[in-house]
Amino acid sequence: MPESLPKFTPLKISGFTTWEPQIVTYLCFKGWFNVVDGKTKKPTTKDPKAVSKEEQDAIDDWDNINQHAAGAITLALAPEEVAALRSSLNTTVALWTTIKMRHVTDKSVTHYNAWYEFFSLRLAPCKMPNVFASHTQEVMHRIQDCRPC
């Protein structure tokens, strides 16, 4: 039976604070996160003209992890995020860095994202009101945390 990706709420313009711990946990569980965050660099060869089997195996292993991790991250994105990040999909380091820059770097962007999420809140027919209220409170706390002192 093929393995499937856990059910994540896809990352949209908002929701990074909820999405990030889920995807990081999954990537760590799979043993891929050190490639994603750049701690495990792509192996290099001593002599590019004479690559040993061990060197090639290490490069192939890294490429395999990079592809799997990039695929997992991309599958956990909303379609509009995939379109916006298309140019960064070549390596997981570039993809991860771009996602973080897009969602975390500027406090005004974070503030905008929190307000966008607030105005996008809707009580789904199958959602319990107390869960909706809890999510609303969480979003309001993020908005308050972004306010200038």
C-alpha positions, 0 to 999 in steps of 0.5 A: 500500500502506498504511503500517503501524506498526513492531512494538513490544512494547506498553507495559504496566504495566512495560516503559517503559524498553524501549518509550520509545526505540522510540516516540520514535524512530518519532515523531522519524522521522515528524517528529511528536515536537515536537508530542508533547513540546509544543515545537511548540504549536498555532498560534493566530490573530490574530483568531478571527473572521477566520482567514486561510487560512495560519492555518487551514492551520497549525492543520489541519497541527498537528491532523493531526500531533497525530492521527497521533501520538496514534494511533501512541502508542495503537496501541503501548499494551497494552489495559489502558494504553489503558483507563487513559489514556482520559481523556488521549487528546485531545492527544498532549501530555496523553497523553505527559505522562500516560504519563511520569507513570504510568511514571517519576515515582515511584521506588517505582512504577518499582521496583514496575514492575521487580519486576512485570516480573521476576515476569512473565518467561516463556521463550517457546517461540520465544525463545532462552534467551540472549535470555531471560537477557539480558532477565532481567539487564536487569530485575534491573539496573533493580531494583538501580538503584531500591534506596535507598542 
